[in-house]
Structures are given as structure tokens and as C-alpha cells.
Amino acid sequence: MKKQKSKGLVYSTDTGRTCTGCGYPVKQCCCSKEKNSLQGDGIVRISRQTKGRKGSGVCLITGTGLDGAELKDLAKELKKKCGSGGTVKNGIIEIQGDHRDVLVEALRNLGFKAKPVGG
């Protein structure tokens, strides 16, 4: 796909949200594919966060290097191991509750280099 110059259009009733970088609809954006293809250092990091969640914490899993269906399958397996809910947002897996030790062990068993991050 050929990149178009941005004309400042952010939303269209025909296509919905459009990318400000290339001008295509967000689902067909060629800019985001370049950003998502970047790989980290190969270490999966598990952190705990309560910010914006009214005190209830979640474990955030970043750096898996997976995308799409593979990431959702991994999240599903990890949720089963922890016995709790969770979701996938922007390439980050969120597992409800503080299950860092269980998640680190499960990810290591699956062949990832995993480490807990934060206090």
C-alpha cells in the first residue's frame, strides 16, 4: 500500500477512525505494522499495577513478541493456570490479581525467559 499524506482527518463516517500518519483506516494502517514488528530483548516481564483500578491489582505481562491469536491463546492458558480473569490490550496481557510467582513459573515452563519486575 502506498502511503498518503495526512490531511488532518481523524474520523470518517465511512471508515471510522483513520491513522494520522498514513491516512488509511486504523485497521488497514501501514504505520502500526512497522511499530509492532519491533522485537524486545527476549525477556518477558511480569509487573503488578493498581493504578486506575480502584485498588484492585492486575499483573501485566509484556515483551512476549507474540501477536494476534497467539497472544490470546497464551493469555487464555495463563488465566487457566491462575484461576482468574484477564484480557489482552495493546499487546499486553493483563491477569487479574497478584499471581506473579505462578506466571513466572508458567512462562518459564513454556520456554520464555521470564522475570518479575517491580516491588
DAPE-V279419 format. One record per residue. N is the residue number from 1. RES is the residue in one small letter. SS is DSSP state (H for helix, E for strand, C for the rest). OMEGA is omega in degrees with one decimal (none if undefined). NEAR is the number of other C-alpha atoms within 8 Angstrom. Layout:
BEGIN
N;RES;SS;OMEGA;NEAR
N;RES;SS;OMEGA;NEAR
END
This chain:
BEGIN
1;m;C;-178.9;3
2;k;C;-179.0;3
3;k;C;176.9;7
4;q;C;174.3;7
5;k;C;179.6;7
6;s;C;178.3;9
7;k;C;178.2;6
8;g;C;179.8;5
9;l;C;-178.6;9
10;v;C;-177.6;8
11;y;E;176.4;8
12;s;E;179.8;9
13;t;C;178.3;5
14;d;C;-172.5;4
15;t;C;-176.6;8
16;g;E;-178.1;8
17;r;E;177.0;9
18;t;E;179.7;13
19;c;C;178.4;11
20;t;C;-179.4;10
21;g;C;-175.2;7
22;c;C;177.7;12
23;g;C;178.2;14
24;y;C;172.9;10
25;p;E;-174.8;11
26;v;H;-179.5;8
27;k;H;-179.5;4
28;q;H;-175.3;6
29;c;C;178.0;12
30;c;C;177.5;10
31;c;H;-174.7;8
32;s;H;178.8;7
33;k;H;178.1;8
34;e;H;-179.5;8
35;k;H;-177.4;7
36;n;H;-177.0;7
37;s;C;-179.4;6
38;l;C;178.8;6
39;q;C;177.6;8
40;g;C;-178.8;7
41;d;C;177.0;5
42;g;C;179.7;9
43;i;E;176.8;11
44;v;E;-177.5;12
45;r;E;179.2;12
46;i;E;-179.8;15
47;s;E;178.4;11
48;r;E;-179.0;12
49;q;E;175.8;8
50;t;C;-175.2;10
51;k;C;177.7;7
52;g;C;-177.5;5
53;r;C;177.6;7
54;k;C;173.9;6
55;g;C;179.6;7
56;s;C;-172.5;7
57;g;C;173.3;12
58;v;E;173.3;12
59;c;E;178.8;16
60;l;E;-179.0;13
61;i;E;-177.4;12
62;t;E;174.0;10
63;g;C;-179.0;12
64;t;C;-178.3;9
65;g;C;178.3;7
66;l;C;176.5;7
67;d;C;172.5;7
68;g;C;-173.9;6
69;a;H;179.6;6
70;e;H;179.8;8
71;l;H;178.5;12
72;k;H;177.7;9
73;d;H;177.4;8
74;l;H;179.1;8
75;a;H;179.7;12
76;k;H;179.9;8
77;e;H;-179.9;8
78;l;H;177.5;11
79;k;H;177.1;12
80;k;H;179.6;8
81;k;H;-176.8;9
82;c;H;-177.6;9
83;g;C;179.9;6
84;s;C;-178.7;9
85;g;C;178.0;7
86;g;E;-178.5;10
87;t;E;174.4;8
88;v;E;178.7;11
89;k;E;175.8;7
90;n;C;178.4;4
91;g;C;179.2;9
92;i;E;177.7;10
93;i;E;176.5;14
94;e;E;176.6;12
95;i;E;-177.4;14
96;q;E;178.3;10
97;g;C;179.7;9
98;d;C;-178.4;8
99;h;C;-174.3;9
100;r;H;-177.9;11
101;d;H;179.2;7
102;v;H;-178.8;9
103;l;H;178.5;12
104;v;H;179.9;12
105;e;H;-179.4;8
106;a;H;-180.0;10
107;l;H;176.8;11
108;r;H;177.5;10
109;n;H;178.2;7
110;l;C;175.6;6
111;g;C;177.4;6
112;f;C;169.4;10
113;k;E;-174.6;9
114;a;E;175.6;11
115;k;E;175.7;9
116;p;E;-178.3;10
117;v;C;177.7;8
118;g;C;-175.4;5
119;g;C;none;2
END
